[in-house]
């Protein structure tokens, strides 16, 4: 073990895990577990998922199932039949929404191929039940392709982002599909959606550069901005133009826009 510092790093998570998960989590954090570990949140019976020992997955677990950063979003939406998770990562936000909205179907979109493999693993049961669909690709300002960039992170995914490429290279090897939000909704046959959650590591600037008419089909949008992206997206003005209003939250990283 690593003494007081180690205990301080894990003690807040342990009450949120069942006993078996707690033991596996401690071993993982101590560097004695495998590459992935399966967790069962104590207060979310029936849910289980894998996280990777390396990188940022444990922080994602903390945000969604310990701090419940999307609890206020769920309370504002109230009832949902359809949601879109842009920047779905390993699927924890989608699992949270599927649990809180028991009649909902979700579309989970993730651009990083390695992380998408974890998303597939974690949402396999929901996909089999017809409650979830997955798309390997990026939400973008136009349909086409983008290039991935891991930012030199040792694990290859903790600082993953995407960047534009010339339209003529859209079919190039190693590129990632990019789709407008309208295209994603149309592919599902969804004329309207109750919630769109967006956490795409700064690509929100490019997403909004392509216009935000998809907000006309959206009841609630939950945004995580990065650096100066809220100003660059002109967030309050965009909401107002599309008949939505901003709701201030206790989480400085999450902004909510809602219709009406």
N, C-alpha and C positions, 0 to 999 in steps of 0.2 A: 504494500500500500504506500501512499505518498503523503501520509500525515494529515495535518489539519487542512492544508490547501486542497488535498484530494477530497476530503469529506465535504468541505464547503462547496466544491464543484458539483456534488451529486445529491446532497441531502434534500434539496427542494423537489427533485424529480421522484425520489423513492416513494413518497406517499401517494403518488399518482400511478403507480405500477403495482400489479399483483406480486406475490412473493417470488414466484419463479422469474418474472421479468426483472424484478429488483436485483436478484442475484446475477442474472446475465448482464444487466446494465452496469453493475459495479465491476464485474470482470472485464467488460469491454472498456470502461473508462480507465481501469488499471492497466490496460494494455495486454490482458491475458485472454481475451476472447478471440473469436474468429473475425473474418472480414465484415460479416453482417451479424446482427442480433435481432431476434423476434421479440417484440414487446406487446404486452396486453395491458392497456390502460385500465386502472382499477375502476374509475368512474364511468367507463364507457363499455359496459359488458357486451360481448359479441364482437368487439373490434380487436384486430391484431394486425401488425404490420412489421416490416423489416426496416431497419436503418443500418447505414454503413458506419463502421467504426471510424474510418477516416473522414475528414472533412466536416461539413456543416449540418449533416442530417440531425444530429442531436439537438442543435439549436432550433431547427424547424420543429422537432418534437416538443421542445419547451414552449415555443411560441404558441403552438396550436392546442396542445393538450394540457399544458401547465398554466400558462398565462391566458389562454383562450382569447387570442387577439381578434377572433372573428365572432365572438359571442354577441357583441353589440350589432354587428352586421345582421346576424340571424334574427335578433330581436326586432330590428327595423323592418326586415323583409316580412317576418311573421309566418307566411306560408309560401312555399315554392314548389312548382312542378318541374321547372327547368332552370339549370344554372350552367355557367361556363367558367372553368378554372383556367385562366391564361397564366402560364408559368406555374404549372401544376407540381413541378418538382417531383418528389417521390410519392405524391398522392395523399398526403396527410390532410390537407385542407379539403380535398374532395371527400375523403372518408368522413370528416367532421360534418360537412354539409349534408351528405347522404344520411348520416345518423340523425341530424337535427331536422331534416326535411324528409320524412319517411316515404312520401309519395313522389319524390323528385327523381328526375333523370339528370345526369351530369355529363358534360363534355369536358375532358381534361386534356389540355394542350401543353406539351413540353418539348423544348427544342434540343436539349442535350441528349444525344443517343444513349450514353451510359446511364444517365438519370432516368430516361424513359424506360429502360429495362427494369429499374426498380419500381417505377410507376406501374408497369404491366404486372409485376409480381404482386404489388400491394392491392391493386384494383381488380385482380383476376376474378375474384368471387362476384364482385358487383357487375363486371362485364358479363359474366355467365348468366346472371339474373336479369340482364337487359337494363340495368339501372345506370350503367356507365359506358361511354364510348371514349376512345383515346385517339389522339392525333399527334404523331411525331412531326413537329414543325414549330414555326415561330409566328406569333401574331405580328402583323407588319402593316405598312401603309399601302402595299400593293401585293398582288399575287405574283409569285415567282420563287426566288430562292435567296438564301442568305448564307454567309460563312460563319462557322462557329469559332470562338476564341476562348480558350480556357484561362487566359491571363497569366499563364505560367504557373498556375497552382500545382503543387506536387500531386494532388489527388486527381487533377484533371476536370473537376466539376465545381468546386466551391466558388470560383470566380468566373464561371462560364457566362459569356455574353455572345451576342450575334452582331454582325455588321453587314452592311449592304454590299452587294456585288453588281456588276453591270448586268442589265436584263438579258444580254446576249449569252451569258454564261449560266443561265438558269438550270440547264440540264447537266452541268458539270459534275464530275465525280467529287464526292465528299461534301457537297453542299446540302443544305437543309431546306426543306420546303417552307415557304412563307405564304401566309394567307391573310387577307383582310378579314376583319371580324364578320362583315356581312357574308363573305364567302363561307366561313365556318358555320354560321347560322343557317344559311341556305342549304348546305350539305346535309344538315340534320333535319331539314324541313321545318325549322322553327321560325315562325313569323314574329314571335315575341319570346322574351326570356325574363325570368324573375330576378336573376342575379348574375352579374359578371364580376368575378374577382380577378384583379390584374396585379401581378407581381413579376415583372419581366426584366428586372435588373437594368433599368435605364432605357430600355427599348420603347418605353411608353412615349418618349418624345417623337420617335419615328412613327409609332402607331397613330398618334393624334395628328401628325403632319399630313397623314392621308385623309383627314376629315374624321368626323365623329357622328355621322348620320346613324350609325348603329345604336347610338343612345336613344333614338326615337323608338327602338324596339325593346328597350331595356327598362325595367322598373327600378332596379337598384344597381349601382356600380360601387365596388370597394377597391380603392387604388392604394398601392404602396409606391410612393414616390422615392426617387433616389437623387441625392445631391440637389441640384437646382431644377429638377425636371418639372415640378409643379408650376413654377413660373414659366418655363419654356412651353409647357402644354397649355398655358392660359386657362387653368383648371376652372376657377369660378365662372369665367365668361363662357366657357364651353358648356358648362352645365346650364347656365341661364338660357343660352341660345336653344337648347334642346328641352326646355321645360322642366328642368330638374333643379333641386336646391341642395346645397351642401349641408351636411350634418357634422358638427364638430364632435370628435371622440376623445376619450381619455388616452388613446394610443397616438402618439405624435407621428407614427409612421403610416397609419391607415386613415385615408380620407374616404368619406361615404357621400355619394350623390344619390338622391332618391327622387322619384317622380311625384309631383303633387305638393 
